Amino acid sequence: METTGENLFQVKKERSYISCLVNGCSYGFRHLGLLFRYIWPGLLLTAVFPLPFVFLFAAQNDTVLRKWTELGYLPRMTVKSMRSEIGQCANRSAISVLIDISMLCFVIAGFSLLAMSVFYGISYWWGIIVLLSAFFLFIPLNVVEMQISFSDLPIVECFSSGYGIAFRNYGKLFAFSFLYELLGGLIAALGTIPFQVLLAAGMQGYMGWKMGDGWNLPLLFPLYFLLAVWIMYVVILTVSLVFSFSRCLMWGSLVNEVPAQAEADR
């Protein structure tokens, strides 16, 4: 489905967090075919080699959302036609990805410290402090990411304005982030079912082999397992792509630069 100029979608408009979540996801899902035709290189390459190509996927995703914010609809796009715009978004998208990676490392460090308190006797308060810090930093940094990805502000100003917006709208952002992560996680979990089934079968086969039983799994089991991992990554990235429209609407609701008179005229 292709949206045209006859039914424009206004991104920068005040909305409730529920409206941002529902309208963004429904819009992304309705245009999934168009998105796949444009973003398939980054999607497939990231599913095979996550770390280097996640930057390409993020740049393509941000380019789509910037175009949507600018035009109010998604035009027909190809990788070739959007190459220059992807290059313009690449640096800002890379910074957003690095923020995500740093927050993930923060959370891993917190749980590692908690585990070390059990096995090595260090104070568990260090793990709690790190996890609480990650929790309180998550929402402001999420807004900073939105500013970097969707606005044209200088990077330093994205941090200062992002923190200001986050603390003024902390309750709304907390509710949105909670539902966003919950629903996205539940839907993405469906794509992990083949991986979980094959992982359990592989572990059971390995335990039986260690106990002296024969290896009863098919010869192509490693190939099936790699295919299940690839499917899992594709589903997770697709869910991320669809839900990113909700993040863009939340950003548009927060910055809402549309004048009140223009709102009334619409």
C-alpha positions in Angstrom: 0.0 0.0 0.0 1.3 3.5 -0.9 0.1 6.6 0.8 -0.3 9.6 -1.5 -0.7 13.3 -1.1 -4.5 12.9 -0.9 -4.3 11.4 2.6 -1.3 12.9 4.3 -0.3 11.8 7.8 0.8 14.6 10.1 3.7 13.3 12.2 4.3 16.5 14.2 1.1 16.6 16.1 0.1 16.3 19.7 -1.1 12.8 20.5 -1.5 10.5 23.5 1.0 7.8 24.0 -1.6 5.2 23.1 -2.4 6.9 19.9 1.3 7.1 19.0 1.7 3.4 19.6 -1.4 2.2 17.8 -1.2 4.6 14.8 2.5 4.2 14.3 2.4 0.4 14.3 -0.7 0.2 12.1 0.9 2.6 9.6 4.1 0.6 9.5 2.3 -2.7 9.1 0.1 -1.4 6.3 3.2 -0.3 4.4 5.4 -3.3 5.2 5.6 -4.4 1.5 6.8 -1.0 0.4 9.3 -1.0 3.3 10.7 -4.4 2.5 11.3 -3.4 -1.2 13.4 -0.5 0.1 15.1 -1.8 3.2 15.8 -5.5 2.3 19.6 -5.1 2.0 20.1 -3.8 5.5 17.5 -6.2 6.9 19.0 -9.4 5.4 22.6 -8.4 5.9 22.0 -7.5 9.6 20.3 -10.8 10.1 23.4 -12.6 8.9 26.2 -10.2 10.3 24.5 -8.1 13.0 27.3 -5.9 14.2 28.7 -4.2 11.1 25.4 -4.0 9.1 23.1 -2.9 11.9 24.5 0.6 11.1 23.2 0.3 7.5 19.8 -0.9 8.7 19.5 2.0 11.2 20.5 4.5 8.5 17.9 3.1 6.1 15.2 3.1 8.8 16.0 6.7 9.8 15.9 7.8 6.2 12.4 6.3 5.8 11.1 8.0 8.9 12.7 11.4 7.9 11.0 11.1 4.5 7.7 10.3 6.2 8.0 13.3 8.5 8.8 15.6 5.7 6.2 14.5 3.2 3.5 13.0 5.3 3.5 9.8 3.3 5.8 7.1 2.0 6.8 7.5 -1.6 8.0 4.6 -3.8 11.6 4.2 -2.8 14.6 2.1 -4.0 18.0 1.7 -2.5 19.5 3.5 -5.5 17.1 6.5 -5.3 17.7 6.9 -1.6 21.5 6.4 -1.6 22.5 10.0 -1.0 19.9 10.5 1.8 21.1 7.3 3.5 24.7 8.7 3.4 23.4 11.9 5.0 21.7 10.0 7.8 24.6 7.5 8.3 26.6 9.5 10.9 23.6 10.4 13.0 22.2 6.8 12.8 25.6 5.4 13.9 25.5 7.6 17.0 22.0 6.3 17.9 23.2 2.7 17.5 26.2 3.4 19.7 23.9 4.8 22.4 21.8 1.6 22.2 24.9 -0.5 22.5 26.2 1.5 25.4 22.9 1.1 27.3 22.9 -2.6 26.6 26.5 -2.9 28.0 25.3 -0.9 31.0 22.5 -3.4 31.7 24.8 -6.4 31.1 27.3 -4.9 33.6 24.6 -4.5 36.2 23.5 -8.1 35.9 27.1 -9.3 35.9 27.7 -7.4 39.1 24.7 -9.0 40.7 25.9 -12.5 39.6 29.4 -11.7 41.0 27.8 -10.8 44.3 26.5 -14.4 44.5 29.6 -16.2 43.4 32.4 -13.9 44.5 30.9 -12.2 47.6 31.1 -8.6 46.4 28.4 -6.2 47.5 25.2 -6.6 45.5 24.5 -2.9 45.8 27.0 -2.2 43.0 24.8 -4.1 40.6 21.6 -2.5 41.9 23.1 1.0 41.5 24.2 0.3 37.9 20.8 -1.1 36.9 18.9 1.8 38.6 21.2 4.2 36.7 20.5 2.5 33.4 16.7 2.6 34.2 16.7 6.3 34.9 19.0 7.1 31.9 17.0 4.9 29.5 14.1 7.3 28.9 16.2 10.5 28.5 18.6 8.8 26.2 15.6 7.4 24.2 14.5 11.0 23.6 18.1 12.0 22.7 18.1 9.1 20.1 14.8 10.4 18.7 16.2 13.9 18.4 19.4 12.6 16.7 17.4 10.3 14.3 14.5 12.6 13.3 15.6 16.2 13.7 18.3 18.3 12.1 19.6 19.8 15.4 23.4 19.6 16.1 24.3 16.5 18.1 25.2 18.5 21.3 21.8 20.3 21.1 20.1 16.9 20.7 21.5 15.8 24.1 20.5 19.1 25.9 17.0 19.4 24.3 16.4 15.6 24.6 17.0 15.6 28.3 14.8 18.7 28.8 11.9 17.1 26.8 12.3 13.8 28.7 12.1 15.3 32.2 9.1 17.5 31.2 7.3 14.5 29.9 8.7 11.6 32.0 5.3 10.0 32.9 4.1 10.0 29.3 7.4 8.6 28.1 7.6 6.0 30.8 4.1 4.7 29.9 4.9 4.7 26.2 8.3 3.0 26.7 6.8 0.3 28.9 4.0 -0.6 26.4 6.4 -0.2 23.4 8.9 -2.7 24.9 6.2 -5.1 26.2 4.3 -5.4 23.0 7.4 -5.4 20.8 9.0 -8.0 22.9 5.9 -10.3 22.9 5.5 -10.1 19.1 9.2 -10.6 18.5 9.2 -13.6 20.8 7.0 -15.4 18.3 9.9 -15.4 15.9 12.2 -17.1 18.5 10.0 -20.2 18.7 11.8 -22.2 16.0 15.1 -21.2 17.6 14.0 -22.2 21.1 12.6 -25.6 19.8 15.8 -26.5 18.0 18.0 -25.3 20.8 16.1 -27.5 23.3 16.4 -30.4 20.8 20.1 -29.8 20.4 20.7 -29.6 24.1 18.7 -32.8 24.7 20.6 -34.6 21.9 24.0 -33.4 23.3 23.1 -34.6 26.8 22.1 -38.0 25.5 25.3 -38.2 23.5 27.3 -37.4 26.7 25.5 -40.2 28.5 26.5 -42.7 25.8 23.5 -42.7 23.5 23.9 -42.2 19.8 23.6 -38.9 18.1 19.9 -39.0 17.0 19.6 -35.6 15.4 19.6 -35.3 11.5 22.8 -34.4 9.7 21.3 -31.2 8.5 20.5 -30.1 12.1 23.2 -27.4 12.2 21.8 -25.9 9.0 18.2 -25.9 10.4 19.6 -24.2 13.6 21.3 -21.5 11.6 18.1 -21.0 9.6 16.1 -20.6 12.8 18.6 -18.0 14.1 18.3 -16.1 10.8 14.5 -16.2 11.0 14.7 -14.9 14.6 16.8 -12.0 13.6 14.6 -11.1 10.6 11.4 -11.2 12.8 13.1 -9.0 15.5 14.3 -6.5 12.9 10.9 -6.4 11.2 9.2 -5.7 14.5 11.7 -3.0 15.2 11.0 -1.5 11.7 7.3 -1.4 12.2 7.4 -0.1 15.8 9.9 2.6 14.8 6.9 4.5 13.3 5.4 4.7 16.8 8.7 6.2 18.1 8.6 8.8 15.3 5.0 9.7 16.2 6.0 10.0 19.9 8.8 12.3 18.9 6.5 14.4 16.7 4.1 14.6 19.6 6.9 15.8 21.9 8.4 18.5 19.7 5.0 19.4 18.0 6.1 22.3 16.0 2.8 22.8 14.2 1.3 26.2 15.0 -2.0 26.2 16.8 -3.8 28.1 13.9 -2.6 25.5 11.4 -3.9 22.8 13.7 -7.3 24.5 13.8 -7.4 24.9 10.0 -6.8 21.2 9.6 
